[in-house]
Each structure stands twice: as C-alpha cells, then as structure tokens.
Amino acid sequence: MRKERPGNGHDQSRRDFCRTILLGTLSLVVPGSVIGATGTKGLSDWYGTKYKPKEHLYAMGIKVDRCIGCGRCVDACKRENNVPDYPFYTRTWIERYITTEEGQTIVDSPNGGKDGFKAQVSDKKLLKTYFVPKICNQCHKPPCVQVCPVGATYKTDDGVILVDPEYCIGCRYCIQACPYGMRYFHPKTRVVDKCTFCYHRIVKGLLPACVEVCPTQARVFGDLKSKASPVIQFVRFNKIFVLKPDLNTEPKVYYADLDMEVR
Amino acid sequence: MEHEIARLYETLKLVVGFIYPNEIELHWNLLIVIYPYVTGLVAGAFILASLVKVFRVKEVQPTYRLSLLTALAFLIVAPLPLVFHLGRMERGFEMFLTPNPSSAMAMFGFVYIWYLMAVLLLEIWFDYRKSFIVWAEQEKGYKRFVYRVLSLFTKDTSPSAISFDKKAVYGITVVGIPSAFLLHGYVGFIFGSVKANPWWSSVLMPIVFLFSAIVSGIALVLMIYLVAVLVRKEEPDMACIDKLASFLFYMMLVDFSLEALDFVHRIYQSEDSIHILGQMISERLFVSLIVMQLILGMIVPLIAIALIKMFKWPAEIRRLSYFIIALLVQLGIFTTRWNVVIGGQLFSKSFRGLTAYKIYVGGVEGLLVSLGFLVLPFIILYILVRWLPPWEEQRAPSIKS
C-alpha cells in the first residue's frame, strides 16, 4: 500500500522531471538520427546511387601455378594507389620459393618482385620452384580492426578492410597485429596504409589494378554473393587453401595449388 | 623522409633470410621500450607502498611516502613516450573521444586516468592533507598559498578528520593494489594478446610483466632511498633497507620462476616458430637476453642477496652491495622490456628471417629523447620531494598536533 502524499508538490516535480528527461533524450536522439540519415545519403553519393555495399562480399582467388613472377601486379598497384616506390612499402608482393633436392627452401622477394626475378645461380639442383603473390587477406575476423584504438581501420559492409587516413593516429598496433605483414607505415602521411582491393575501382564495377594487369590470370577477383562471379567458380573448381588458417582470421584471399612451405 | 629511407636501406643490408617487404622497418622502437619500463616502475613502487598500509610491514614505513611520490613522478612521464611515438601526435586525444572498445590500447587511457586520479593522487592527498595544513601554517608568502591550494583549503585537523584520512588511505590502497595490477598487467596484455606474434602471444605475459614490475619498483625505491640517506647525511634505517632487499629477493624468485616456466614451455611445445626464435636469441638478442637480462639482471643479484643474507656483511658494505644489486636489477628489467618489445619485431612473421634494429642518437625516436624520458621522472621526483618532503620527521609535527 502506498501512502498518498499530502499536497501535489512532489508529483508535480516528478512529472516535470519525466518531461525534462523525455525532451532531453529527444533533443539528443533527433539531431543524431537526422545526421545519421544524411550521412548515409552522403555515402550513397560517394558509391553511386545504384551501389549497395551490403549486397556484395569481395574475395580474391590466387592460382599459384599460374604466376610467372613478372611483377606487373606490384607495379600496377604502386601506380594506382600512390604507394611509395621503395622496397619497404608495398600493398602486394610476390615471393619466389626455390626448393632444392636436399629439401632446403629458399625464399626471396627483391623489391617485392616489382622488377621481376633474376635467375638464381645455384650449384644445388632444384627440386621445384614457384611464385606466390601476396595481398591483404581482407580477413572476415581481422585482428588489425580489433586492435585499432580509435576505430580508424574498419571492415566495410562489402567485406573490405580500409584505413581512414584522416583518422589514423599512427600508433601502428594494427601492423603488429596483422599476421601477414600486409600493412606499412606511410612515410609521408605518417599513417598506416594497406591494400583496399582498389576499393575506388571495385565499387564502380572495375577490377583491382593487380587483377586487371595480370597476364596469366593468376589473380581472380569477384563477389562471393554473386553466383556468376569468377571467384565462386575459382572456389568451386579448385582445392582451396588460406594462409595461416590456425589463427582463425578467416581470410578471403583463397589460394589454389599452394605448397605447405608458404606462410 | 629521405633520412628514413636511407636508414631503411642500411637496415636492408642487415636482413638475414627472408622477411616480408613491409617488415624491414621496425615500428615499435626505443620509446615503446621505455613505456612498459616506466609503467612497471609506477606499479612496482605503488605495490611497495601498499605493503606498509595494507600488509602492515612496519619496517618499510620510511619508504612509504617516497614510494608514492616515485610512483607519481613516473606515472606523469609514462604516457609521454607513447604520445611522442604516434605518427600523428595531434590526433592522440581521439583515443579518449572515440575509443574502440575491442582495442586493448584504447583502454589504456582510461586505466591510466583511473590510476592517476582515483588512486595515486587521492592517496597522496589524504596522506599529506594534514602535513599540507601544518606546512601552510609554518610557511610564509607564496609557499603558504601553494600548500593552502594543495590542501584544497581544508583546515580540519581534528582527531576524527585525521582518522578519516587514515581510513581513506587504507581504502584507496585496497582499491589501489588491484588497480596497480591492472595498470601493468594490462600493459602485458597489449603484447600478450597479439596472436600474430609468437614471441608475445602468451597468457603468462601480463603476469610476467606484473612481477617484473614489482621487482623493478622495489629496486628503484631502494636505490632512491639509499641515495637520499647519503645526500641527507642521516642515519640509514638498516631494518628497512634489509626488508626491502628481502622483498626484492622474493619477488625476483617469483619473476624468475615465471620466466623460466615460459621458456621451458616454449621449448617443450616446440611450435613452428621455435627455430626462428632460437635463431633470433642466438644472433640478435644474445647480449641483451642471456648476458644482461638473465645473468647480470637476475642470477647475479639473486646470488648476491642470498650471500649477503647468509654471511651478515657489515652495514656499510651491505648498503653498497644493495645499491649495485638494485642498479643491476634495473638494467635487467630494462633489457627485459627491450627483449619483449624489440625482440618481438626482429623476426619475420614468415618465420624465415630476421631484421635488425639500430638506435640513432637524434630525432624524436632517437636515443637523446629516450634518455630524456628516463631522466625526466627524476627531475619531477626532485621537485615533488622538495615540495612534499616524504621524510618521517617532517610528518612528526603533524602527528603530534
């Protein structure tokens, strides 16, 4: 049983209090939702009106046996994305693996493979040799996004990991967290940079620069949500492997014909 | 930029085996070595102070206030190397405005603020409040005003107010111990949670960080106390000094056991990274890990303290030995931080090669700036000791009133 209070003073003030809270909440929420709505509109302006990120999920397939190590992809990427032209910064690279008859494996990637590879002069008899292109795996569970202290690196709705260069503080925790060494610190902008699958191209329906220039179609690009996509065909007709599966990052760059030596 | 490129070309010559192209540049350098080192000293000094208040270890009472001031001096400096290391320093504050809740690093700011404001400053204030009031009465001019401000214009020195101060200090210390554990265990977590890096990724990392922090904190306060006794030409309190050395010894034993466990575990499990880590220790970290961290920083001090305890050396020689031991321990803990931070970046995540790290004298990330960050806490401590004398006889007048 509640006791009725004499006079209405308390109830009045309680009503006022509730009203203030309600109005206060609305005053916070309404402008927020307006900004939210216009913000989305801004995004669709940027993408183009027809593009809806949630309807896509991008992935890449790499057929190791097709790569000839010409380095066109590395060169095209650097030109397309203004990557500093030094051996220490690259968004994609090619590794050469040479396994001798004794079972020793030698790996190299001079200048990221951009200038191609010189024939290895070696007394040892070769057992096998092959090239492996590397690119950001655009992980489904990206450790780099998890560790970014300010949320400057993020996963888009279409599954690409991007860095906001105007927000990144340059702490480089993401570089430490990436198991694949895909990120570098841009010496001019002083923020972290990485492969975007050429996001500015793919949202317009174009291919990433590295895929576009590959003379042997070692790189295949496509949309996992579209059944006709080349990457779906790639996954269907090849035995697929991803890099460092034990780390549970769930990469979206799929390799066919990958040797166990590759990490 | 040309400067950096030239340095990278030099580093390129030192690369052994194969490393990913982006790994030639080592990103977390000397400044990031200093950050866990300094934070560890804060946590260690605070835990030493809590021995007096919570665990009632009466012998180390003379170092109580000194430990608190040491913790504060180092805590003020702790975030500076981090901020200086940022590529975009001006955006550093975003960590507070838009923190990413899944990021261990983003939470550091909040743990830091909590520790500074809710623990250390509060404890110091309650412990010094009465002294501030007494000093304000004794001093004249601007000094009087400063003490008035420091006491936040309180004037109550009644027994009930003093007993409240004591209770508050006790309560804050009880909260402070887990907070100090959090502060430094958490720094260990920043490294230990990186699954991409087998040298860091270990559940033991926060615990090892914590115990090495306590070791370094005790050793630091021991050093400062020995120097203070010498400078002030006062009678050294040997019971206190011996007790500090005993605690140092026990904590080092725990630290040593934990690190040994980590080491044995790695070798026994022998995961795919074991070869490159072994190569890194023998080719890159031999001096800093085996000679400095293990032998000079751990085994020699442990044996020395054990010998001192067994043979009851004369007081003067004990003090000198303790000082050298504490110095060696500092060297050991600093190289521990070095081996974690730098070591974790020397090997390639392809496990096929090693890069190298060279310290340069100049530049924001160079030796001079780093040394500055190591000297700065002592300058702050000097100022703090000047204004808030931690010595027991200064406390005395406030106690009797």
Interface residues (C-beta under 8 A of the other chain):
Chain A: Y86 P87 F88 Y89 T90 W93 E95 I106 V107 D108 S109 N111 G112 K134 P143 Q146 V147 C148 P149 V150 G151 Y167 C168 I169 G170 C171 R172 Y173 I175 Q176 A177 C178 P179 Y180 G181 M182 R183 Y184 F185 P187 K188 R190 V191 V192 L247 R263
Chain B: M1 E4 I5 L8 L12 G17 F18 I19 Y20 P21 N22 E23 I24 E25 H27 W28 L82 H85 L86 G87 R88 R91 G92 E94 M95 T98 P99 N100 S102 S103 A104 M105 A106 F108 I190 V194 K195 A196 N197 G344 Q345 S348 K349 S350 F351 R352
